[in-house]
Amino acid sequence: MMELFDSHCHMDDPRFAGDLDEVLARMQQSGVTRYAQIGTDIESSRHAAAFAAAHAGCYAAVGIHPHEAKTMKDGDLDLLAQMLKQDKVVALGEIGLDYYYDLSPREEQLDVCEKQMELAWDMQVPVAYHVRDAHQDMLDLLKRHKGKLTGGIIHCFSGSWEIAKEYLKLGYYISFAGPVTFKKAPKLQEAAINVPRDRLLIETDSPYLAPEPVRGRRNDPGNVRYVAEKIAALRGETLEEVAAYTTKNAMDVYRIKE
């Protein structure tokens, strides 16, 4: 049976509260056998770790999103370090920079991101990065610490092929979400065509960014199939091929053996 791995989703969102069991059942029917539940602050990170522990095929990342950088308190890094020691917590994230919304001051975003990067290096875990309208600053930050990087994912990639190449040089995987299926996304689709198959991931970022043909609705991990289908069409590959190598890549980057 074809298996898909949604490498980034948020099943703790209140929009899933009323029908979570049905969503999980639909995921199985769509071939989604594994998925990564991603934290964005201390509370959601705790939930991600607990959710992963309670659900087969689920793995967790824990971290403080750039939107929440202004809320980071003394002791939060210690709490994240404790969570990273738990079974099925496989990465630090999502962390990064978001200059589109600027919900935290940019100086705080940079500071909190770098502190969490240092935690990842100390604990030797991969990192899931959120980068929006901030690729140059993120690349500068990564290049400054090139010798320490532990690898990871540029999640919901939103840049061009030229930008993707810079992340690839640093050893990162590039993950594509619903926007790669949109009709007016030529630069993103060019990147999806050119990223090597051993560095390409798929995700939903549920409940956000639903792909065509369900755009505008609440997204869920079962819809990662639409992302895989679009990438297969763009690259001249079969859906089964894309499912196989993106699942292997997700297992590799998250260091999952089972």
C-alpha positions as CSV (number, residue, x, y, z in Angstrom):
1,M,0.0,0.0,0.0
2,M,1.2,3.5,-0.8
3,E,2.2,5.4,2.3
4,L,2.4,9.2,2.8
5,F,4.2,11.2,5.5
6,D,2.8,14.6,6.3
7,S,6.0,16.2,7.6
8,H,4.3,19.2,9.3
9,C,0.9,19.7,10.8
10,H,-0.9,21.2,13.8
11,M,-3.6,18.8,15.1
12,D,-4.0,20.7,18.3
13,D,-5.7,23.6,16.5
14,P,-9.2,24.2,17.9
15,R,-10.6,23.7,14.4
16,F,-10.1,20.0,14.9
17,A,-11.7,19.8,18.3
18,G,-15.1,18.6,17.0
19,D,-14.1,15.8,14.6
20,L,-10.5,14.8,15.4
21,D,-11.3,11.1,15.3
22,E,-12.9,11.4,11.9
23,V,-9.9,13.4,10.6
24,L,-7.5,10.7,11.8
25,A,-9.6,8.0,10.1
26,R,-9.6,10.0,6.8
27,M,-5.9,10.3,7.0
28,Q,-5.6,6.5,7.1
29,Q,-7.9,6.2,4.1
30,S,-5.8,8.6,2.2
31,G,-2.6,6.6,2.9
32,V,-1.2,9.0,5.5
33,T,0.5,6.6,7.9
34,R,2.9,9.0,9.6
35,Y,2.8,12.7,10.4
36,A,4.7,15.2,12.5
37,Q,2.8,17.3,15.1
38,I,4.6,20.6,15.5
39,G,4.8,22.9,18.5
40,T,4.7,26.7,18.3
41,D,5.1,27.6,22.0
42,I,5.6,25.8,25.3
43,E,1.9,24.8,25.7
44,S,1.5,23.5,22.2
45,S,4.9,21.7,22.4
46,R,3.8,19.9,25.5
47,H,0.6,18.9,23.6
48,A,2.6,17.8,20.6
49,A,4.7,15.5,22.7
50,A,1.7,14.0,24.5
51,F,-0.2,13.6,21.2
52,A,2.6,11.8,19.6
53,A,3.0,9.5,22.6
54,A,-0.7,8.6,22.4
55,H,-1.1,8.1,18.6
56,A,0.5,5.6,16.3
57,G,2.4,7.1,13.4
58,C,2.6,10.5,15.0
59,Y,5.9,12.2,15.9
60,A,6.5,15.6,17.6
61,A,8.6,18.7,17.2
62,V,8.8,21.2,20.1
63,G,9.8,24.8,19.8
64,I,8.9,28.5,19.9
65,H,7.6,30.0,16.7
66,P,8.8,33.5,15.7
67,H,5.3,34.9,16.3
68,E,5.7,33.8,19.9
69,A,9.3,35.0,20.3
70,K,8.2,37.9,22.5
71,T,6.6,35.5,25.0
72,M,9.7,33.5,25.6
73,K,10.6,33.3,29.3
74,D,13.6,32.3,31.4
75,G,13.5,28.5,31.8
76,D,11.7,27.9,28.5
77,L,14.8,26.5,26.9
78,D,15.2,24.0,29.8
79,L,11.6,22.9,29.3
80,L,12.2,22.3,25.6
81,A,15.3,20.4,26.4
82,Q,13.3,18.1,28.7
83,M,10.7,17.5,26.0
84,L,13.4,16.7,23.5
85,K,14.4,13.7,25.6
86,Q,10.9,12.2,25.3
87,D,10.1,9.2,23.1
88,K,8.8,10.3,19.7
89,V,9.9,13.9,20.1
90,V,12.1,14.0,17.0
91,A,13.0,17.7,16.3
92,L,13.2,21.2,17.5
93,G,10.6,23.4,15.8
94,E,9.0,25.2,14.5
95,I,11.4,28.1,15.0
96,G,12.6,30.8,12.6
97,L,11.8,34.3,11.3
98,D,8.6,35.8,10.0
99,Y,8.9,39.3,8.7
100,Y,5.5,39.1,6.9
101,Y,3.4,39.5,10.0
102,D,6.1,40.8,12.4
103,L,4.1,39.7,15.4
104,S,7.3,39.8,17.5
105,P,10.0,42.4,17.0
106,R,12.6,41.2,14.5
107,E,15.5,41.6,17.0
108,E,13.6,39.2,19.4
109,Q,12.9,36.8,16.6
110,L,16.6,36.6,15.7
111,D,17.6,36.2,19.4
112,V,15.0,33.5,20.2
113,C,15.8,31.7,17.0
114,E,19.5,31.6,17.6
115,K,19.1,30.5,21.2
116,Q,16.9,27.6,20.1
117,M,19.4,26.7,17.3
118,E,22.1,26.5,20.0
119,L,19.9,24.1,22.0
120,A,19.5,22.0,18.9
121,W,23.3,21.9,18.4
122,D,23.8,21.0,22.1
123,M,21.3,18.1,21.9
124,Q,22.2,17.1,18.3
125,V,18.6,17.2,17.0
126,P,17.2,18.4,13.6
127,V,15.4,21.6,13.3
128,A,12.1,22.6,11.5
129,Y,12.4,26.2,10.4
130,H,9.6,28.7,9.6
131,V,10.9,31.4,7.2
132,R,8.6,34.0,5.7
133,D,9.9,37.1,3.9
134,A,13.1,36.6,5.9
135,H,15.2,34.3,3.8
136,Q,18.3,36.5,3.6
137,D,18.5,37.0,7.4
138,M,17.9,33.2,8.0
139,L,20.6,32.3,5.5
140,D,23.0,34.7,7.1
141,L,22.3,33.2,10.5
142,L,22.7,29.7,9.3
143,K,25.9,30.5,7.4
144,R,27.4,32.1,10.5
145,H,27.0,28.9,12.3
146,K,27.7,26.5,9.4
147,G,30.1,24.3,11.4
148,K,27.5,23.6,14.1
149,L,24.3,22.9,12.0
150,T,22.5,19.6,12.7
151,G,20.3,19.7,9.6
152,G,16.6,19.8,9.3
153,I,13.7,21.2,7.3
154,I,12.8,24.5,5.7
155,H,9.1,24.0,6.2
156,C,6.4,25.3,3.9
157,F,9.0,26.6,1.6
158,S,8.0,29.9,0.0
159,G,11.0,31.0,-2.0
160,S,12.5,30.6,-5.4
161,W,14.8,27.9,-6.8
162,E,17.8,30.2,-6.3
163,I,17.0,30.5,-2.5
164,A,16.3,26.8,-2.3
165,K,19.8,26.1,-3.6
166,E,21.3,28.0,-0.8
167,Y,19.5,26.0,1.9
168,L,20.4,22.8,0.0
169,K,24.1,23.7,0.2
170,L,23.7,23.9,4.0
171,G,22.3,20.4,4.1
172,Y,18.6,21.2,4.6
173,Y,15.5,19.5,3.2
174,I,12.9,21.6,1.4
175,S,9.3,20.9,2.3
176,F,6.4,21.9,0.0
177,A,2.8,22.5,1.2
178,G,-0.5,23.6,-0.4
179,P,0.8,26.7,-2.1
180,V,2.8,24.6,-4.6
181,T,-0.6,23.5,-6.0
182,F,-1.8,27.0,-6.5
183,K,-2.3,28.2,-10.1
184,K,-0.2,31.3,-9.7
185,A,3.0,29.9,-8.1
186,P,5.5,29.6,-10.9
187,K,8.6,30.3,-8.8
188,L,7.6,27.8,-6.1
189,Q,6.8,25.2,-8.7
190,E,10.2,25.7,-10.4
191,A,11.8,25.0,-7.0
192,A,9.6,21.9,-6.6
193,I,10.8,20.6,-10.0
194,N,14.5,21.1,-9.3
195,V,14.9,20.1,-5.6
196,P,16.7,16.7,-5.7
197,R,14.4,13.9,-4.8
198,D,16.5,13.0,-1.8
199,R,15.9,16.4,-0.2
200,L,12.2,16.9,-1.0
201,L,9.4,16.7,1.6
202,I,5.7,17.2,1.5
203,E,3.4,18.6,4.2
204,T,0.0,20.2,4.8
205,D,0.7,22.7,7.7
206,S,-2.8,21.8,8.7
207,P,-5.2,23.5,9.3
208,Y,-3.7,26.2,7.1
209,L,-3.0,26.5,3.4
210,A,-5.4,23.9,2.0
211,P,-4.2,22.8,-1.5
212,E,-6.2,22.8,-4.7
213,P,-8.9,21.5,-5.1
214,V,-9.9,22.1,-1.4
215,R,-8.5,25.6,-1.2
216,G,-10.4,27.9,1.2
217,R,-11.4,25.0,3.5
218,R,-9.9,23.8,6.7
219,N,-6.8,21.8,5.8
220,D,-6.1,18.3,7.3
221,P,-3.2,15.8,6.8
222,G,-5.2,13.7,4.4
223,N,-4.8,16.5,1.9
224,V,-1.0,15.9,1.7
225,R,-2.0,13.6,-1.2
226,Y,-2.9,16.6,-3.3
227,V,0.6,18.1,-2.7
228,A,2.2,14.8,-3.7
229,E,0.0,14.5,-6.8
230,K,1.0,18.1,-7.9
231,I,4.7,17.4,-7.4
232,A,4.4,14.2,-9.3
233,A,2.8,16.0,-12.2
234,L,5.4,18.8,-12.1
235,R,8.3,16.4,-12.1
236,G,7.0,13.8,-14.5
237,E,7.0,11.2,-11.7
238,T,4.3,8.8,-10.4
239,L,2.4,9.5,-7.2
240,E,3.8,6.3,-5.9
241,E,7.3,7.4,-6.5
242,V,6.8,10.7,-4.8
243,A,5.1,9.0,-1.8
244,A,8.0,6.6,-1.4
245,Y,10.9,9.0,-1.6
246,T,9.2,11.8,0.5
247,T,8.3,9.2,3.2
248,K,11.9,8.0,3.2
249,N,13.2,11.5,3.4
250,A,11.0,12.4,6.3
251,M,12.1,9.3,8.1
252,D,15.7,10.2,7.5
253,V,15.5,13.9,8.5
254,Y,13.6,13.1,11.7
255,R,15.8,10.0,12.3
256,I,12.9,7.7,12.7
257,K,13.9,4.0,12.5
258,E,10.5,2.2,12.8
